[in-house]
Amino acid sequence: MKNVVIKMYHSYKEVLKQVGLNIVYYRKVKNLTQLELAEKVNISNTYLSQIECGLVKKFVSLPVLIDISNALDVSISELFMFK
């Protein structure tokens, strides 16, 4: 059971990192700085940076991801599309 938990933890971290990379991509497409996007979403630019780098210590809430996707004019599902 312990191996399963560890594997799921790594999977979550990998997903979070990919979501962060997608946020960076769409933010740059919209020509926004981290500060500008953070202000639109009402979070700190430090927190946004952590999300983009996949360094959030706990979970990123769904409302925050929805706010980010809305600010970037993309569906939330696009943040979870990995190539």
C-alpha positions as CSV (number, residue, x, y, z in Angstrom):
1,M,0.0,0.0,0.0
2,K,2.8,2.4,0.8
3,N,4.2,2.1,-2.8
4,V,0.8,3.0,-4.2
5,V,0.6,6.1,-2.0
6,I,4.1,7.2,-3.1
7,K,3.3,6.6,-6.7
8,M,0.1,8.6,-6.5
9,Y,2.1,11.4,-4.8
10,H,4.6,11.5,-7.6
11,S,1.8,11.4,-10.2
12,Y,0.1,14.4,-8.5
13,K,3.4,16.3,-8.6
14,E,3.9,15.5,-12.2
15,V,0.4,16.6,-13.1
16,L,0.8,19.8,-11.1
17,K,4.1,20.5,-12.9
18,Q,2.4,20.0,-16.3
19,V,-0.5,22.2,-15.3
20,G,2.0,24.9,-14.3
21,L,3.7,24.7,-17.6
22,N,0.4,25.1,-19.4
23,I,-0.4,28.1,-17.3
24,V,2.9,29.6,-18.3
25,Y,2.3,28.9,-22.0
26,Y,-1.2,30.4,-22.0
27,R,-0.1,33.4,-19.9
28,K,2.6,34.1,-22.4
29,V,0.2,33.7,-25.3
30,K,-2.0,36.4,-23.6
31,N,1.2,38.5,-23.2
32,L,0.6,38.7,-19.4
33,T,3.3,38.9,-16.7
34,Q,3.0,36.8,-13.6
35,L,2.0,39.9,-11.6
36,E,-0.7,40.9,-14.1
37,L,-2.3,37.4,-14.1
38,A,-2.0,37.1,-10.3
39,E,-3.8,40.4,-9.9
40,K,-6.6,39.3,-12.3
41,V,-7.0,36.1,-10.2
42,N,-6.6,37.9,-6.8
43,I,-3.7,35.7,-5.7
44,S,-0.1,36.7,-4.9
45,N,2.5,36.6,-7.7
46,T,4.6,34.4,-5.4
47,Y,1.7,31.8,-5.2
48,L,1.3,32.0,-9.0
49,S,5.0,31.4,-9.4
50,Q,4.8,28.4,-7.2
51,I,1.8,27.0,-9.2
52,E,3.6,27.6,-12.5
53,C,6.7,25.8,-11.2
54,G,4.8,22.9,-9.7
55,L,6.2,23.8,-6.2
56,V,2.9,24.2,-4.3
57,K,3.3,22.4,-1.0
58,K,-0.4,21.4,-0.8
59,F,-3.1,21.1,-3.3
60,V,-4.2,24.0,-5.6
61,S,-7.9,24.6,-5.2
62,L,-10.3,24.1,-8.0
63,P,-11.6,27.6,-7.7
64,V,-8.1,29.1,-8.1
65,L,-7.6,26.9,-11.3
66,I,-11.0,28.0,-12.6
67,D,-10.1,31.7,-12.0
68,I,-6.8,31.2,-13.7
69,S,-8.4,29.5,-16.7
70,N,-11.0,32.3,-16.9
71,A,-8.4,35.0,-16.8
72,L,-6.5,33.2,-19.6
73,D,-9.7,32.7,-21.7
74,V,-9.1,29.0,-21.8
75,S,-11.2,26.1,-20.6
76,I,-9.9,24.4,-17.4
77,S,-9.6,21.2,-19.4
78,E,-7.0,22.9,-21.5
79,L,-4.8,23.3,-18.4
80,F,-4.9,19.5,-18.1
81,M,-4.0,18.7,-21.7
82,F,-0.5,17.4,-21.8
83,K,1.6,16.8,-24.9
